[in-house]
Each structure stands twice: as structure tokens, then as C-alpha cells.
Amino acid sequence: MTSIAIIGAGPGGLLCARMLQQHGIDATVYDSDASADARDAGGSLDLHADTGQIALADAGLLGAFLAVARIEDQAKRSVDRHGTVLGSFVPDEHDTAAPEIDRGQLRALIAAHVRPESVRWGHKLTTATPINEGRHRLTFANGAIAEADLVIGADGVWSRVRPLLTDAAPEYSGVSFLDVRYDDADRRHPGLDRLVGKGHLFARGDDGNAIIAQRNSNNVIRGYVAMRTEPGWAARAGVDVGDPGALRAYLRERFAGWSADLVPFLTDSDGYVDRAIWFLPTPLTWAPNPGVTLLGDAAHAMGPFGGFGVNLALLDAAELAHAIAGEATVDAALRRYEPGMQARAATLAKASNAATRSFFGIDVEHDPDPAMPDQAASHRAYEQGAARYRSERAFTGDWTIAFQTGGGTQVAELAIRVTADGVTGALDGRPFDSATLDGDELRFKARITSPFPAKLACTATVDGDTITGTAKHPVLTVGFTGARSH
Ligand SMILES: Cc1cc2nc3c(=O)[nH]c(=O)nc-3n(C[C@H](O)[C@H](O)[C@H](O)COP(=O)(O)OP(=O)(O)OC[C@H]3O[C@@H](n4cnc5c(N)ncnc54)[C@H](O)[C@@H]3O)c2cc1C
């Protein structure tokens, strides 16, 4: 039996373990944190209908997510440094395209559905050494040693697993965030509480500075004081981030000319954590190695604008678990999982890295009239993407079908592959053409040679593992039904 080690109990690593365990496959998760709540996990995340929510549904956790998610906090408002409103978005009450959840809540929610004995907290991976045939020896800072046939690197941007696959290293984005928080917001920070309202407030200067504030649960506001700056900016400026007085004085100076209403975001935080933003090069691919793979930030850390990071980590995890459960070998599972994951991440990373740089005026002229991205369009795109993903997945596979002809039944093998690039496939090994997916219905034209050579115009719908359709020839139409053979 294949032994699986997942390095990293962030959202991606935990979800992968949860789903493997649902499939009856053992996996052990190792994380450097002492426990799921040992560290402040950070601010709020929105889980998109077409990625994060699909993964949670696959893991049987969508209901638990929606029970704590904050639908009303999908609202967004954009202002300039004088506080002038540039744009706003208010979701309607039934909009579940991208509800928010506190990071800590998300991690705890998934961790609660992983077998506790399978998570080894306090295990910081120091080295992973190939032994033979894809097997690796894992050494941890606490002295523990383990071996695994498959090592899944879910250990974030500074992954210790990634060097087994590629030399690619994170590159500094040009932007650093200071994580800020305002507890007991309505009582202790009423001005900020009113300004943030529901959801997010984006305040953007023309000076490479920004404030991004977000409503969290339990009367907490969190966010980021964001700066276009060099790595190690604090040391260069002689500022100790652990000294709030010195840091606040530095920020006041750096944000000179900002509205007095916004300044308390700089000066009144209950704590400051420095989070420099690093991207991995994109596209990032590697030669397949049957004993190692990556998911989430370890595979494709990208800029935060677009909010894809955690959503992709969750979807990667779900797809990897499905592939491991569905394929006969790990090798086959990784061949099924990695190319799609890498291609999807490359597209989104390119967009979010460019959006992050452009927001801070890096390598582009500052936009004097920055419109807020069209949030309603993004929400529609998440919903449409979810429908497309579900039908792609429903059709994709190998099917054994039986045509009901006047002369009895005739069995054939139908292969269907639906991707974002289109539909391809074959009937009894002969590629079909003119394939389109129209809602729930697949249409394609296929050639047969028996009982006579002909071209058939086919339609098909899928219900779980059953496919039903018709094949039309100028002189007759026959029905077919079939089942998934793979
Ligand atoms: C400032 C900021 C804002 C962001 N905002 C958003 C947003 O709004 N929306 C969004 O979708 N994404 C956002 N992201 C990105 C998001 O946080 C990540 O994409 C997401 O957390 C990735 O999940 P993951 O499971 O791959 O990795 P992580 O969440 O990074 O988890 C990695 C885990 O691995 C563990 N680990 C690391 N090294 C080791 C080791 N050597 N041994 C053992 N364990 C180890 C860590 O303790 C951690 O638990 C933001 C990121 C930043 C920095």
C-alpha cells in the first residue's frame, strides 16, 4: 500500500488529507505549527463558487462552510487617499458567489474533519531525501524521521518539498503588507468600524501606498497597510516592526497627505505583522516524479489581487485526492493531476501578479482614474465557471455505450475529454469532431464503420455515471445508453 505524507496543514494540505481519508486512503499530515490554532492565521478569505466551494462540496464540507460564511461581507468599496469614493459593490442577499470566512475558521473547519491521529503538529520538515523508486526519507526539526512513497508538498511559498522537483524560487513582488487588526471594533474603533461597514474597503494612494481593510467575524476588523517598497524595508528605514511607536511614526510620515479619517488604520492597530509578498515564477512546471508533487502556494504562490490563492489550494487538493483514488498507480494519478493544475495556476497567476503590480504602480504608469474592478461581473464569472467545471467533470471520462439498433444492441467505447480549451474525444478510437457543450448537452459528430460506414450527429447528457443520448443518421435515429468505464 502506498504511504502518503502531506507536508503542511494549511487549507490545501488538510483538505487533501480529508478527501483521501474519505476515499479510505491513509495520509499523514506534518506541520511546523504546534496546533491548528497555535498561530494567528490572518484575515478574511473569500471562497469562490468555481474553485474553493467546489472543493469543499467534494469534501462534504460546503454546508459547514456556508453555515459560518459571511455572505453580506462580499461588499466592496474603493476610495482614494482623500477618502473620495471611487466605486462600490453591494451583493444581493442570495449571492453566494464568493462568501467570506476568517482564515482561522476555515483551517479549524477542515482540521475538525481530518482524523486527529493523522496530523502531526510540531513537525517542521528540514530535509526530504530520495531513497529509491520514488520513496523519500523525511527529516523533521524535532528529530522525527519518516518515509513515504508519495510526498505532497502543501507547505506554502517557502516549500521545502519544491526543490525536489524544480529550482524555481520565490521572487519578491515589490510590495510588502503589514497585517493589522482592530479588535472590539464597534466599541474601540467606531470611526474605522463605520468606514469599513460590511466587507472590504480599498484605499489606494497615488504614492505606492494602500490600506485594505476587511470585516472579520466577532466584531474584528483586519487588513493590510500595503506599500510599494524594497524587501527588508523596515531594517533599511531603521524601524523595528515590533516597536509600535516607531512603526506608527514611520507610517504617518510615509502616508503624509492621507485623509485624517484613514490615518487611524495606520496608528490604531492592535498589532502589526510584516508580510512581504513573494510570487513564484510563472508558468511553473516540472518533470514528473512519481514520488513527489505539490499543491497550493508550494506550486504557484501568486499575488493576492484576485483572491485565487486559497481557492486554488483547495481545488488542487480535491483534484489530487480524486486522481490518487481514481487511478491505479501514483504515477498515473500525478499525470492526471499535474498538467491541469499547472495550466490553471499559470493563467491566474499571470493575471493576479499583473493586477498586484499595477495596483501599486510597479512597472506601469500610475492610473489617475482607477476604476474598481467590476465585482458583479466577477461574481457572475464564478457562477458560470462553476457550472462549466461541473459539466466538464461530468462528461470527461471513458464510457461503454450500447446503441439500440433495429438489429439489436451494438456496443462501442466512447472517450470524452472536456477542458477549458474545448471538447475532444473518440468513438471506438476514431476522433469525433464539431464537439460542443451546450448547457447540460454534449453534441458531436462521429464516424462509424459498422454496420455500415456513416457519420452520426450525436447528442448526450450525463447523470452521474450514466450517459444517455441519440445518434442521428439521415435515414434513422437510434438511442444509446452507457456507463462510465473509467
Ligand atoms: C497578505 C496576504 C493576503 C492574501 N489574501 C488572500 C485572499 O484574499 N484570498 C486568497 O485566496 N488568498 C489570499 N492569500 C493567499 C493565501 O493565503 C494562500 O494562497 C493560501 O493560504 C495557500 O494555502 P496552502 O494550503 O497552499 O498554504 P499555506 O496556507 O501557506 O499553508 C502552508 C502550511 O505549511 C506549513 N509549513 C510550512 N513550511 C513547513 C515545513 N517546513 N514543515 C512543515 N510544515 C510547514 C505552514 O505552517 C502552513 O500551515 C493571501 C496571502 C497573503 C500573504
The ligand as an SDF file (V2000), in Angstrom:
LIG
                    3D

 53 58  0  0  0  0  0  0  0  0999 V2000
   -1.1420   39.1920    2.7050 C   0  0  0  0  0  0  0  0  0  0  0  0
   -1.8130   38.0640    2.0030 C   0  0  0  0  0  0  0  0  0  0  0  0
   -3.1420   38.1800    1.6460 C   0  0  0  0  0  0  0  0  0  0  0  0
   -3.7700   37.1320    0.9880 C   0  0  0  0  0  0  0  0  0  0  0  0
   -5.0830   37.2690    0.6560 N   0  0  0  0  0  0  0  0  0  0  0  0
   -5.6990   36.2530    0.0230 C   0  0  0  0  0  0  0  0  0  0  0  0
   -7.0650   36.3440   -0.3280 C   0  0  0  0  0  0  0  0  0  0  0  0
   -7.7290   37.3510   -0.0710 O   0  0  0  0  0  0  0  0  0  0  0  0
   -7.6460   35.2860   -0.9520 N   0  0  0  0  0  0  0  0  0  0  0  0
   -6.9270   34.1560   -1.2510 C   0  0  0  0  0  0  0  0  0  0  0  0
   -7.4860   33.2160   -1.8330 O   0  0  0  0  0  0  0  0  0  0  0  0
   -5.6460   34.0470   -0.9300 N   0  0  0  0  0  0  0  0  0  0  0  0
   -5.0120   35.0480   -0.3050 C   0  0  0  0  0  0  0  0  0  0  0  0
   -3.7100   34.9250    0.0310 N   0  0  0  0  0  0  0  0  0  0  0  0
   -3.0230   33.6810   -0.3320 C   0  0  0  0  0  0  0  0  0  0  0  0
   -3.4340   32.5330    0.5810 C   0  0  0  0  0  0  0  0  0  0  0  0
   -3.1450   32.8540    1.9150 O   0  0  0  0  0  0  0  0  0  0  0  0
   -2.6670   31.2920    0.1610 C   0  0  0  0  0  0  0  0  0  0  0  0
   -2.8040   31.1090   -1.2280 O   0  0  0  0  0  0  0  0  0  0  0  0
   -3.1960   30.0410    0.8460 C   0  0  0  0  0  0  0  0  0  0  0  0
   -3.0640   30.1530    2.2560 O   0  0  0  0  0  0  0  0  0  0  0  0
   -2.4290   28.8280    0.3420 C   0  0  0  0  0  0  0  0  0  0  0  0
   -2.8130   27.6840    1.0480 O   0  0  0  0  0  0  0  0  0  0  0  0
   -1.7970   26.4780    1.1810 P   0  0  0  0  0  0  0  0  0  0  0  0
   -2.5340   25.4340    1.9470 O   0  0  0  0  0  0  0  0  0  0  0  0
   -1.2410   26.1430   -0.1490 O   0  0  0  0  0  0  0  0  0  0  0  0
   -0.5480   27.0260    2.0100 O   0  0  0  0  0  0  0  0  0  0  0  0
   -0.4530   27.7870    3.3900 P   0  0  0  0  0  0  0  0  0  0  0  0
   -1.7460   28.3490    3.8310 O   0  0  0  0  0  0  0  0  0  0  0  0
    0.7160   28.6950    3.2640 O   0  0  0  0  0  0  0  0  0  0  0  0
   -0.0940   26.6130    4.4150 O   0  0  0  0  0  0  0  0  0  0  0  0
    1.1780   26.0300    4.4260 C   0  0  0  0  0  0  0  0  0  0  0  0
    1.3280   25.2240    5.7020 C   0  0  0  0  0  0  0  0  0  0  0  0
    2.5860   24.5770    5.6580 O   0  0  0  0  0  0  0  0  0  0  0  0
    3.2180   24.6900    6.9140 C   0  0  0  0  0  0  0  0  0  0  0  0
    4.6530   24.5990    6.6600 N   0  0  0  0  0  0  0  0  0  0  0  0
    5.4290   25.4650    6.0030 C   0  0  0  0  0  0  0  0  0  0  0  0
    6.7050   25.0190    5.9560 N   0  0  0  0  0  0  0  0  0  0  0  0
    6.6970   23.8310    6.6000 C   0  0  0  0  0  0  0  0  0  0  0  0
    7.7140   22.8740    6.8830 C   0  0  0  0  0  0  0  0  0  0  0  0
    8.9870   23.0500    6.5060 N   0  0  0  0  0  0  0  0  0  0  0  0
    7.3830   21.7490    7.5710 N   0  0  0  0  0  0  0  0  0  0  0  0
    6.0940   21.5410    7.9710 C   0  0  0  0  0  0  0  0  0  0  0  0
    5.1060   22.4340    7.7420 N   0  0  0  0  0  0  0  0  0  0  0  0
    5.4020   23.5530    7.0500 C   0  0  0  0  0  0  0  0  0  0  0  0
    2.7520   26.0270    7.4640 C   0  0  0  0  0  0  0  0  0  0  0  0
    2.8280   26.0580    8.8840 O   0  0  0  0  0  0  0  0  0  0  0  0
    1.3180   26.0950    6.9570 C   0  0  0  0  0  0  0  0  0  0  0  0
    0.4140   25.5590    7.8900 O   0  0  0  0  0  0  0  0  0  0  0  0
   -3.0560   35.9490    0.6830 C   0  0  0  0  0  0  0  0  0  0  0  0
   -1.7270   35.8280    1.0500 C   0  0  0  0  0  0  0  0  0  0  0  0
   -1.0960   36.8820    1.7020 C   0  0  0  0  0  0  0  0  0  0  0  0
    0.3610   36.7500    2.0870 C   0  0  0  0  0  0  0  0  0  0  0  0
  1  2  1  0
  2  3  1  0
  2 52  2  0
  3  4  2  0
  4  5  1  0
  4 50  1  0
  5  6  2  0
  6  7  1  0
  6 13  1  0
  7  8  2  0
  7  9  1  0
  9 10  1  0
 10 11  2  0
 10 12  1  0
 12 13  2  0
 13 14  1  0
 14 15  1  0
 14 50  1  0
 15 16  1  0
 16 17  1  0
 16 18  1  0
 18 19  1  0
 18 20  1  0
 20 21  1  0
 20 22  1  0
 22 23  1  0
 23 24  1  0
 24 25  2  0
 24 26  1  0
 24 27  1  0
 27 28  1  0
 28 29  2  0
 28 30  1  0
 28 31  1  0
 31 32  1  0
 32 33  1  0
 33 34  1  0
 33 48  1  0
 34 35  1  0
 35 36  1  0
 35 46  1  0
 36 37  1  0
 36 45  1  0
 37 38  2  0
 38 39  1  0
 39 40  1  0
 39 45  2  0
 40 41  1  0
 40 42  2  0
 42 43  1  0
 43 44  2  0
 44 45  1  0
 46 47  1  0
 46 48  1  0
 48 49  1  0
 50 51  2  0
 51 52  1  0
 52 53  1  0
M  END
$$$$
